[in-house]
Amino acid sequence: MKLSRRISWFLLAFGVWSWFIWITFVKNLVKDGSGLAFDNGHPTAYFWVHLLLAVVSFVLGTAIGVIGLRGLRALRRTS
């Protein structure tokens, strides 16, 4: 399958955006002072669920970004 330049850039941008958003979220999750993420210094279920969501999003964002990057490289080789 051949991806267009526009789709390849979109996928790459989505991968970068995903990393940016979830890194920010994890930083805020670790610094949480409301008691949702930590109870007496120990991680809560809320923390673990959201950390798992972030890890899955990192993996998916990376995979999508790599597909976009490979699409751009393939287009560059054929031009």
C-alpha positions in Angstrom: 0.0 0.0 0.0 1.3 3.4 -0.9 0.5 6.4 1.4 0.1 9.9 0.0 2.4 12.7 1.2 -0.5 14.3 3.1 -1.5 11.2 4.9 2.1 10.4 5.8 2.7 13.8 7.3 -0.6 13.5 9.2 0.4 10.2 10.7 3.8 11.5 11.7 2.3 14.6 13.2 -0.2 12.5 15.1 2.6 10.3 16.6 4.5 13.4 17.7 1.4 15.0 19.1 0.5 11.8 21.0 3.9 11.8 22.7 3.7 15.5 23.6 0.2 15.2 25.1 0.8 12.0 27.1 4.2 13.1 28.4 2.5 16.3 29.7 -0.3 14.1 31.2 2.1 11.7 33.0 4.1 14.7 34.4 0.8 16.1 35.8 -0.3 12.7 37.1 3.0 12.2 39.0 2.7 15.7 40.5 -1.0 15.2 41.5 -1.8 16.6 44.9 -5.6 16.1 44.9 -5.4 12.6 46.3 -6.6 10.9 43.2 -3.3 9.5 42.0 -1.7 8.9 45.4 -3.0 8.0 48.8 -0.5 8.6 51.6 2.3 8.4 49.1 1.1 5.1 47.5 -0.2 4.9 44.0 -3.9 4.4 43.7 -5.9 2.4 41.1 -6.6 5.8 39.3 -2.8 6.2 38.9 -2.2 2.7 37.5 -5.1 2.9 35.1 -4.0 6.3 33.7 -0.4 5.2 33.6 -1.5 2.1 31.5 -3.5 4.4 29.2 -0.4 6.6 28.7 1.9 3.6 28.0 -0.6 2.2 25.4 -0.9 5.7 23.9 2.9 6.0 23.7 3.1 2.6 21.9 0.3 3.5 19.5 1.6 7.0 18.9 5.0 5.5 18.1 3.6 2.9 15.7 1.5 5.5 13.9 4.4 7.9 13.7 6.7 5.2 12.3 4.1 4.3 9.6 4.0 8.0 8.6 7.8 8.3 8.6 8.1 5.1 6.4 5.5 6.5 4.1 7.5 9.7 3.7 10.7 7.8 3.1 9.0 5.6 0.5 7.7 8.7 -1.3 11.2 10.3 -1.3 12.8 7.2 -2.8 10.3 7.1 -5.7 10.5 10.9 -6.5 
